[in-house]
Amino acid sequence: MATLADVARHAGVSTATASRIINGSPKPVADALRARVLAAVAELKYVPNAHAQMLARSHRSAVGVIVHDVSDPYFAEITRGLQRVAEADGRLAIICNSYREPDRELEYIDLLHAHQVAAIVIAGSGYLDAATAARLDDRLRAFEATGGRIAVIGRHEHTGDAVMPDNEEGGFLAAEHLFSLGHSDIAVIAGPPALTTTADRLTGVRRAARKYRRRLPKERIVHADFTRDGGVAATERILAEFPSVTAIAALNDSMAVGALAALRGAGRPVAVIGFDDMPIARDVTPALTSVRLPLTELGERAMRLALSAAADEPRVEHVAAELVRRESTWRLED
């Protein structure tokens, strides 16, 4: 079996440098150097000493959770599930907000690694940019090489245990619902274009458009932050540029709530569907039709994977989406 010295020799670095990188030392290391060491770890199939791993893990009472923004109701519900399972296992959950900034996410992974947490759960969306995704994957593999456990929610570059909400099918259900009600001129308020969650939900919307043979010009897909204010701004733009639109698919509930507010202000009767079915969806006026994901359950499942023993093969748990009809959508009269 390969030793730490073998890894260092193969990467052309000192044993101390290899150890710092593999063990997540907070001391800064050049990205190129880190990549060489991690490549050597993978090529030589280096595994840290099992006894040392056991000793390290026995003292790991904390788990790390990286979300995009815990004040976002989507992540608040997921975090509720994550914390519930962590607390039941006697663990302290450390919640980190990345605010959808990849560099901040990298910093948190390094910090959590340096603090020897037992596991890290990545609850935010993956990134479409290949270089960004690869950098994150390198950090996560380094953490795993020292006995740490990883679980992700959603589509990420990292190969390992994952809980996969069916975002594509959810996007299909949202658009299909509008088309089936007779709406042909629809617009979409999508999230940030850099995220896999946005891409997957849009893929489902486009699939529904093909099924119903409806046009969905790219100009009628407006990207915005996953926030109420983002939904307001996007809706105002849609109303100004596409006055014939009769329905809007907002790809999360916060943006949908903003869309409803903008439509009330404009006095426009436009149908709106959201996504995620957060608790507020049933309390707004009109009550919001949405695609439901069991958000708390997503968090619970991910934390259970993270705290369980590693399996021979990555475990992937799929979670279905479900349409919930309420008053914000209606059949378009001929």
C-alpha positions as a LaTeX table, in Angstrom:
\begin{tabular}{lrrr}
\hline
Residue & $x$ (\AA) & $y$ (\AA) & $z$ (\AA) \\
\hline
Met1 & 0.00 & 0.00 & 0.00 \\
Ala2 & 1.19 & 3.50 & $-0.77$ \\
Thr3 & 2.54 & 5.62 & 2.08 \\
Leu4 & 2.50 & 9.37 & 2.64 \\
Ala5 & 6.15 & 9.42 & 1.60 \\
Asp6 & 5.22 & 7.70 & $-1.69$ \\
Val7 & 2.58 & 10.36 & $-2.37$ \\
Ala8 & 5.05 & 13.16 & $-1.63$ \\
Arg9 & 7.73 & 11.60 & $-3.86$ \\
His10 & 5.25 & 11.05 & $-6.71$ \\
Ala11 & 4.02 & 14.65 & $-6.49$ \\
Gly12 & 7.53 & 16.07 & $-6.15$ \\
Val13 & 6.88 & 17.76 & $-2.81$ \\
Ser14 & 8.06 & 17.32 & 0.75 \\
Thr15 & 6.28 & 14.91 & 3.08 \\
Ala16 & 5.25 & 17.86 & 5.24 \\
Thr17 & 3.64 & 19.62 & 2.28 \\
Ala18 & 1.79 & 16.49 & 1.23 \\
Ser19 & 0.57 & 16.02 & 4.79 \\
Arg20 & $-0.66$ & 19.61 & 5.04 \\
Ile21 & $-2.66$ & 19.28 & 1.83 \\
Ile22 & $-4.14$ & 15.87 & 2.63 \\
Asn23 & $-4.99$ & 16.84 & 6.21 \\
Gly24 & $-6.54$ & 20.20 & 5.32 \\
Ser25 & $-4.07$ & 22.50 & 7.01 \\
Pro26 & $-5.22$ & 26.15 & 6.98 \\
Lys27 & $-1.78$ & 27.20 & 5.74 \\
Pro28 & $-2.20$ & 28.56 & 2.16 \\
Val29 & $-1.11$ & 26.24 & $-0.65$ \\
Ala30 & $-0.94$ & 27.04 & $-4.37$ \\
Asp31 & $-3.74$ & 25.45 & $-6.38$ \\
Ala32 & $-1.29$ & 23.79 & $-8.77$ \\
Leu33 & 0.58 & 22.19 & $-5.86$ \\
Arg34 & $-2.63$ & 20.99 & $-4.27$ \\
Ala35 & $-3.76$ & 19.49 & $-7.59$ \\
Arg36 & $-0.47$ & 17.56 & $-7.95$ \\
Val37 & $-0.74$ & 16.05 & $-4.48$ \\
Leu38 & $-4.39$ & 15.09 & $-4.92$ \\
Ala39 & $-3.60$ & 13.57 & $-8.30$ \\
Ala40 & $-0.87$ & 11.49 & $-6.64$ \\
Val41 & $-3.33$ & 10.41 & $-3.92$ \\
Ala42 & $-5.78$ & 9.23 & $-6.59$ \\
Glu43 & $-3.15$ & 7.56 & $-8.80$ \\
Leu44 & $-1.48$ & 5.68 & $-5.95$ \\
Lys45 & $-4.82$ & 4.95 & $-4.24$ \\
Tyr46 & $-3.36$ & 6.29 & $-1.01$ \\
Val47 & $-5.42$ & 5.64 & 2.12 \\
Pro48 & $-4.35$ & 7.16 & 5.46 \\
Asn49 & $-3.50$ & 4.79 & 8.26 \\
Ala50 & $-6.74$ & 3.17 & 9.43 \\
His51 & $-5.79$ & 3.34 & 13.13 \\
Ala52 & $-4.98$ & 7.04 & 12.82 \\
Gln53 & $-8.28$ & 7.59 & 11.05 \\
Met54 & $-10.14$ & 5.82 & 13.86 \\
Leu55 & $-8.46$ & 7.97 & 16.48 \\
Ala56 & $-9.22$ & 11.15 & 14.55 \\
Arg57 & $-12.85$ & 10.22 & 13.92 \\
Ser58 & $-13.43$ & 9.36 & 17.58 \\
His59 & $-12.91$ & 13.01 & 18.46 \\
Arg60 & $-15.01$ & 14.43 & 15.64 \\
Ser61 & $-18.16$ & 15.60 & 17.37 \\
Ala62 & $-19.07$ & 18.27 & 14.81 \\
Val63 & $-20.43$ & 18.13 & 11.28 \\
Gly64 & $-20.23$ & 20.89 & 8.69 \\
Val65 & $-23.12$ & 22.07 & 6.52 \\
Ile66 & $-22.58$ & 24.42 & 3.58 \\
Val67 & $-25.69$ & 26.13 & 2.23 \\
His68 & $-26.08$ & 29.07 & $-0.10$ \\
Asp69 & $-28.10$ & 31.17 & 2.35 \\
Val70 & $-29.81$ & 29.81 & 5.45 \\
Ser71 & $-32.17$ & 32.81 & 5.47 \\
Asp72 & $-33.63$ & 31.50 & 2.18 \\
Pro73 & $-36.72$ & 29.46 & 3.18 \\
Tyr74 & $-35.57$ & 26.63 & 0.89 \\
Phe75 & $-32.33$ & 26.20 & 2.82 \\
Ala76 & $-34.00$ & 26.88 & 6.16 \\
Glu77 & $-36.24$ & 23.85 & 5.66 \\
Ile78 & $-33.35$ & 21.64 & 4.49 \\
Thr79 & $-31.24$ & 22.80 & 7.44 \\
Arg80 & $-34.06$ & 21.88 & 9.81 \\
Gly81 & $-33.79$ & 18.28 & 8.61 \\
Leu82 & $-30.00$ & 18.27 & 8.71 \\
Gln83 & $-29.89$ & 19.56 & 12.28 \\
Arg84 & $-32.59$ & 17.17 & 13.46 \\
Val85 & $-30.53$ & 14.12 & 12.46 \\
Ala86 & $-27.20$ & 15.61 & 13.61 \\
Glu87 & $-28.58$ & 16.45 & 17.07 \\
Ala88 & $-30.12$ & 12.98 & 17.43 \\
Asp89 & $-26.62$ & 11.58 & 16.77 \\
Gly90 & $-25.06$ & 13.87 & 19.38 \\
Arg91 & $-23.33$ & 16.10 & 16.82 \\
Leu92 & $-22.90$ & 19.84 & 16.64 \\
Ala93 & $-23.91$ & 21.14 & 13.19 \\
Ile94 & $-21.80$ & 24.07 & 11.96 \\
Ile95 & $-23.80$ & 26.00 & 9.34 \\
Cys96 & $-21.85$ & 27.97 & 6.71 \\
Asn97 & $-23.42$ & 30.40 & 4.22 \\
Ser98 & $-21.58$ & 30.54 & 0.88 \\
Tyr99 & $-23.95$ & 33.10 & $-0.72$ \\
Arg100 & $-23.42$ & 31.24 & $-4.01$ \\
Glu101 & $-19.75$ & 32.30 & $-4.09$ \\
Pro102 & $-17.54$ & 29.33 & $-5.06$ \\
Asp103 & $-14.40$ & 30.81 & $-3.50$ \\
Arg104 & $-16.20$ & 31.21 & $-0.19$ \\
Glu105 & $-17.34$ & 27.59 & $-0.47$ \\
Leu106 & $-13.74$ & 26.48 & $-0.97$ \\
Glu107 & $-12.67$ & 28.43 & 2.11 \\
Tyr108 & $-15.37$ & 26.79 & 4.22 \\
Ile109 & $-14.39$ & 23.31 & 3.08 \\
Asp110 & $-10.78$ & 24.03 & 4.10 \\
Leu111 & $-11.85$ & 25.47 & 7.46 \\
Leu112 & $-14.13$ & 22.56 & 8.25 \\
His113 & $-11.37$ & 20.16 & 7.20 \\
Ala114 & $-8.88$ & 21.92 & 9.47 \\
His115 & $-11.34$ & 21.68 & 12.37 \\
Gln116 & $-11.62$ & 17.92 & 11.83 \\
Val117 & $-15.39$ & 17.71 & 11.46 \\
Ala118 & $-16.72$ & 14.20 & 11.00 \\
Ala119 & $-18.63$ & 15.00 & 7.84 \\
Ile120 & $-19.54$ & 17.79 & 5.44 \\
Val121 & $-22.93$ & 18.11 & 3.75 \\
Ile122 & $-23.06$ & 20.33 & 0.66 \\
Ala123 & $-26.68$ & 21.49 & 0.55 \\
Gly124 & $-26.36$ & 24.17 & $-2.11$ \\
Ser125 & $-26.59$ & 23.61 & $-5.85$ \\
Gly126 & $-23.63$ & 22.47 & $-7.88$ \\
Tyr127 & $-21.94$ & 24.78 & $-10.40$ \\
Leu128 & $-22.04$ & 24.36 & $-14.17$ \\
Asp129 & $-18.56$ & 25.79 & $-14.72$ \\
Ala130 & $-16.24$ & 22.78 & $-15.07$ \\
Ala131 & $-13.19$ & 24.48 & $-13.55$ \\
Thr132 & $-15.14$ & 25.63 & $-10.50$ \\
Ala133 & $-16.69$ & 22.19 & $-10.02$ \\
Ala134 & $-13.27$ & 20.52 & $-10.31$ \\
Arg135 & $-11.73$ & 22.81 & $-7.67$ \\
Leu136 & $-14.53$ & 21.99 & $-5.24$ \\
Asp137 & $-14.19$ & 18.28 & $-5.98$ \\
Asp138 & $-10.44$ & 18.41 & $-5.25$ \\
Arg139 & $-11.10$ & 19.91 & $-1.81$ \\
Leu140 & $-13.77$ & 17.34 & $-1.01$ \\
Arg141 & $-11.55$ & 14.43 & $-2.07$ \\
Ala142 & $-8.77$ & 15.74 & 0.18 \\
Phe143 & $-11.21$ & 15.77 & 3.09 \\
Glu144 & $-12.34$ & 12.22 & 2.32 \\
Ala145 & $-8.71$ & 11.05 & 2.15 \\
Thr146 & $-8.37$ & 11.81 & 5.88 \\
Gly147 & $-11.48$ & 9.83 & 6.85 \\
Gly148 & $-14.07$ & 12.58 & 6.56 \\
Arg149 & $-17.46$ & 11.79 & 5.06 \\
Ile150 & $-19.23$ & 13.76 & 2.32 \\
Ala151 & $-22.86$ & 13.89 & 1.23 \\
Val152 & $-24.35$ & 16.30 & $-1.30$ \\
Ile153 & $-27.86$ & 17.42 & $-2.11$ \\
Gly154 & $-28.47$ & 17.89 & $-5.84$ \\
Arg155 & $-26.24$ & 17.50 & $-8.88$ \\
His156 & $-22.53$ & 18.08 & $-8.19$ \\
Glu157 & $-19.28$ & 17.06 & $-9.86$ \\
His158 & $-18.27$ & 15.11 & $-6.75$ \\
Thr159 & $-18.84$ & 11.36 & $-7.03$ \\
Gly160 & $-20.17$ & 10.02 & $-3.77$ \\
Asp161 & $-23.23$ & 9.77 & $-1.58$ \\
Ala162 & $-25.98$ & 12.08 & $-2.76$ \\
Val163 & $-29.65$ & 12.94 & $-2.32$ \\
Met164 & $-31.06$ & 13.92 & $-5.71$ \\
Pro165 & $-34.31$ & 15.91 & $-5.85$ \\
Asp166 & $-35.92$ & 15.43 & $-9.25$ \\
Asn167 & $-35.52$ & 19.02 & $-10.40$ \\
Glu168 & $-35.90$ & 18.19 & $-14.09$ \\
Glu169 & $-39.19$ & 16.34 & $-13.58$ \\
Gly170 & $-40.36$ & 19.18 & $-11.34$ \\
Gly171 & $-39.70$ & 21.71 & $-14.08$ \\
Phe172 & $-41.63$ & 19.50 & $-16.48$ \\
Leu173 & $-44.60$ & 19.27 & $-14.07$ \\
Ala174 & $-44.69$ & 23.05 & $-13.62$ \\
Ala175 & $-44.74$ & 23.87 & $-17.33$ \\
Glu176 & $-46.99$ & 20.96 & $-18.23$ \\
His177 & $-49.56$ & 22.24 & $-15.72$ \\
Leu178 & $-49.63$ & 25.67 & $-17.38$ \\
Phe179 & $-49.79$ & 24.26 & $-20.92$ \\
Ser180 & $-52.55$ & 21.82 & $-19.95$ \\
Leu181 & $-54.63$ & 24.77 & $-18.70$ \\
Gly182 & $-54.47$ & 26.34 & $-22.14$ \\
His183 & $-51.65$ & 28.84 & $-21.58$ \\
Ser184 & $-49.47$ & 29.04 & $-24.66$ \\
Asp185 & $-47.72$ & 32.37 & $-24.00$ \\
Ile186 & $-45.76$ & 31.66 & $-20.84$ \\
Ala187 & $-42.61$ & 33.16 & $-19.39$ \\
Val188 & $-40.11$ & 31.61 & $-16.99$ \\
Ile189 & $-38.35$ & 33.25 & $-14.07$ \\
Ala190 & $-35.26$ & 31.10 & $-13.66$ \\
Gly191 & $-32.59$ & 31.23 & $-10.98$ \\
Pro192 & $-28.92$ & 32.13 & $-11.42$ \\
Pro193 & $-27.63$ & 30.63 & $-14.70$ \\
Ala194 & $-24.44$ & 29.24 & $-13.14$ \\
Leu195 & $-26.25$ & 26.64 & $-11.01$ \\
Thr196 & $-27.08$ & 23.03 & $-11.87$ \\
Thr197 & $-30.45$ & 23.40 & $-10.11$ \\
Thr198 & $-31.46$ & 26.17 & $-12.51$ \\
Ala199 & $-30.27$ & 24.20 & $-15.55$ \\
Asp200 & $-32.10$ & 21.03 & $-14.51$ \\
Arg201 & $-35.40$ & 22.78 & $-13.83$ \\
Leu202 & $-35.18$ & 24.61 & $-17.16$ \\
Thr203 & $-34.50$ & 21.32 & $-18.94$ \\
Gly204 & $-37.81$ & 20.04 & $-17.59$ \\
Val205 & $-39.66$ & 23.19 & $-18.66$ \\
Arg206 & $-38.31$ & 22.87 & $-22.20$ \\
Arg207 & $-39.30$ & 19.20 & $-22.33$ \\
Ala208 & $-42.89$ & 20.14 & $-21.50$ \\
Ala209 & $-42.83$ & 22.83 & $-24.22$ \\
Arg210 & $-41.75$ & 20.21 & $-26.76$ \\
Lys211 & $-44.48$ & 17.81 & $-25.62$ \\
Tyr212 & $-47.17$ & 20.47 & $-26.11$ \\
Arg213 & $-45.48$ & 21.89 & $-29.23$ \\
Arg214 & $-45.23$ & 25.34 & $-27.68$ \\
Arg215 & $-42.57$ & 27.94 & $-28.35$ \\
Leu216 & $-40.48$ & 29.14 & $-25.44$ \\
Pro217 & $-38.10$ & 31.78 & $-26.85$ \\
Lys218 & $-34.99$ & 32.34 & $-24.77$ \\
Glu219 & $-36.01$ & 36.00 & $-24.39$ \\
Arg220 & $-38.93$ & 34.85 & $-22.24$ \\
Ile221 & $-36.60$ & 33.07 & $-19.82$ \\
Val222 & $-35.49$ & 35.72 & $-17.32$ \\
His223 & $-32.75$ & 34.85 & $-14.84$ \\
Ala224 & $-32.90$ & 36.33 & $-11.36$ \\
Asp225 & $-31.67$ & 35.71 & $-7.83$ \\
Phe226 & $-33.67$ & 33.07 & $-5.97$ \\
Thr227 & $-35.32$ & 35.87 & $-3.95$ \\
Arg228 & $-38.63$ & 37.74 & $-3.70$ \\
Asp229 & $-37.04$ & 40.93 & $-5.04$ \\
Gly230 & $-35.56$ & 38.96 & $-7.91$ \\
Gly231 & $-39.05$ & 37.74 & $-8.75$ \\
Val232 & $-40.46$ & 41.28 & $-8.62$ \\
Ala233 & $-37.81$ & 42.67 & $-10.97$ \\
Ala234 & $-38.13$ & 39.76 & $-13.40$ \\
Thr235 & $-41.93$ & 40.05 & $-13.51$ \\
Glu236 & $-41.81$ & 43.78 & $-14.16$ \\
Arg237 & $-39.48$ & 43.11 & $-17.07$ \\
Ile238 & $-41.76$ & 40.37 & $-18.43$ \\
Leu239 & $-44.83$ & 42.60 & $-18.26$ \\
Ala240 & $-43.00$ & 45.41 & $-20.05$ \\
Glu241 & $-41.45$ & 43.28 & $-22.80$ \\
Phe242 & $-44.04$ & 40.52 & $-23.26$ \\
Pro243 & $-47.53$ & 41.91 & $-22.52$ \\
Ser244 & $-49.23$ & 38.89 & $-24.13$ \\
Val245 & $-47.93$ & 36.49 & $-21.45$ \\
Thr246 & $-50.77$ & 34.80 & $-19.54$ \\
Ala247 & $-48.73$ & 32.60 & $-17.18$ \\
Ile248 & $-45.38$ & 32.65 & $-15.40$ \\
Ala249 & $-43.40$ & 29.67 & $-14.15$ \\
Ala250 & $-41.11$ & 30.83 & $-11.35$ \\
Leu251 & $-38.51$ & 28.19 & $-10.54$ \\
Asn252 & $-38.65$ & 28.73 & $-6.80$ \\
Asp253 & $-41.36$ & 29.93 & $-4.44$ \\
Ser254 & $-39.57$ & 33.08 & $-3.27$ \\
Met255 & $-39.45$ & 34.39 & $-6.84$ \\
Ala256 & $-43.07$ & 33.31 & $-7.33$ \\
Val257 & $-44.15$ & 35.35 & $-4.28$ \\
Gly258 & $-42.35$ & 38.35 & $-5.80$ \\
Ala259 & $-44.13$ & 37.72 & $-9.10$ \\
Leu260 & $-47.53$ & 37.74 & $-7.36$ \\
Ala261 & $-46.68$ & 41.02 & $-5.65$ \\
Ala262 & $-45.63$ & 42.65 & $-8.93$ \\
Leu263 & $-48.77$ & 41.41 & $-10.68$ \\
Arg264 & $-51.00$ & 42.80 & $-7.92$ \\
Gly265 & $-49.30$ & 46.15 & $-8.25$ \\
Ala266 & $-49.79$ & 46.13 & $-12.01$ \\
Gly267 & $-53.38$ & 44.89 & $-11.81$ \\
Arg268 & $-52.58$ & 42.05 & $-14.21$ \\
Pro269 & $-54.36$ & 38.64 & $-14.00$ \\
Val270 & $-51.45$ & 36.34 & $-14.86$ \\
Ala271 & $-51.29$ & 32.75 & $-13.60$ \\
Val272 & $-48.20$ & 31.90 & $-11.51$ \\
Ile273 & $-46.68$ & 28.59 & $-10.48$ \\
Gly274 & $-43.76$ & 28.24 & $-8.07$ \\
Phe275 & $-41.34$ & 25.49 & $-7.13$ \\
Asp276 & $-40.40$ & 23.80 & $-3.79$ \\
Asp277 & $-43.78$ & 24.31 & $-2.01$ \\
Met278 & $-42.38$ & 26.15 & 0.98 \\
Pro279 & $-44.73$ & 26.68 & 3.94 \\
Ile280 & $-45.54$ & 30.25 & 2.84 \\
Ala281 & $-46.99$ & 28.99 & $-0.46$ \\
Arg282 & $-50.37$ & 28.19 & 1.05 \\
Asp283 & $-50.62$ & 31.50 & 2.95 \\
Val284 & $-50.05$ & 34.07 & 0.20 \\
Thr285 & $-52.96$ & 35.50 & $-1.79$ \\
Pro286 & $-53.83$ & 33.82 & $-4.05$ \\
Ala287 & $-52.51$ & 30.59 & $-2.56$ \\
Leu288 & $-49.57$ & 29.50 & $-4.68$ \\
Thr289 & $-49.64$ & 26.48 & $-6.96$ \\
Ser290 & $-46.21$ & 24.89 & $-6.64$ \\
Val291 & $-44.07$ & 21.85 & $-7.30$ \\
Arg292 & $-43.42$ & 20.20 & $-3.97$ \\
Leu293 & $-40.09$ & 18.84 & $-2.82$ \\
Pro294 & $-39.91$ & 17.37 & 0.71 \\
Leu295 & $-37.24$ & 19.83 & 1.82 \\
Thr296 & $-36.88$ & 18.73 & 5.44 \\
Glu297 & $-36.65$ & 15.12 & 4.28 \\
Leu298 & $-33.86$ & 16.06 & 1.84 \\
Gly299 & $-31.82$ & 17.34 & 4.77 \\
Glu300 & $-32.56$ & 14.33 & 6.94 \\
Arg301 & $-31.55$ & 11.89 & 4.23 \\
Ala302 & $-28.32$ & 13.71 & 3.42 \\
Met303 & $-27.21$ & 13.86 & 7.06 \\
Arg304 & $-27.96$ & 10.16 & 7.56 \\
Leu305 & $-25.76$ & 9.34 & 4.57 \\
Ala306 & $-23.00$ & 11.60 & 5.87 \\
Leu307 & $-22.99$ & 10.06 & 9.34 \\
Ser308 & $-23.21$ & 6.43 & 8.20 \\
Ala309 & $-20.25$ & 4.22 & 7.33 \\
Ala310 & $-18.91$ & 4.51 & 3.81 \\
Ala311 & $-20.26$ & 1.95 & 1.33 \\
Asp312 & $-18.37$ & 0.12 & $-1.41$ \\
Glu313 & $-20.26$ & 2.10 & $-4.05$ \\
Pro314 & $-21.67$ & 5.66 & $-3.88$ \\
Arg315 & $-25.25$ & 5.73 & $-2.59$ \\
Val316 & $-27.67$ & 7.95 & $-4.51$ \\
Glu317 & $-31.18$ & 8.49 & $-3.16$ \\
His318 & $-33.71$ & 9.99 & $-5.59$ \\
Val319 & $-36.56$ & 12.16 & $-4.29$ \\
Ala320 & $-39.61$ & 12.72 & $-6.47$ \\
Ala321 & $-41.33$ & 16.06 & $-7.15$ \\
Glu322 & $-45.10$ & 16.50 & $-6.90$ \\
Leu323 & $-47.50$ & 19.11 & $-8.29$ \\
Val324 & $-49.65$ & 20.91 & $-5.71$ \\
Arg325 & $-52.59$ & 22.82 & $-7.25$ \\
Arg326 & $-53.86$ & 25.99 & $-5.59$ \\
Glu327 & $-55.57$ & 29.24 & $-6.62$ \\
Ser328 & $-52.68$ & 31.02 & $-8.40$ \\
Thr329 & $-53.21$ & 29.04 & $-11.62$ \\
Trp330 & $-56.40$ & 28.68 & $-13.64$ \\
Arg331 & $-57.67$ & 27.50 & $-17.00$ \\
Leu332 & $-57.35$ & 30.07 & $-19.75$ \\
Glu333 & $-60.74$ & 30.62 & $-21.39$ \\
Asp334 & $-60.90$ & 30.49 & $-25.18$ \\
\hline
\end{tabular}
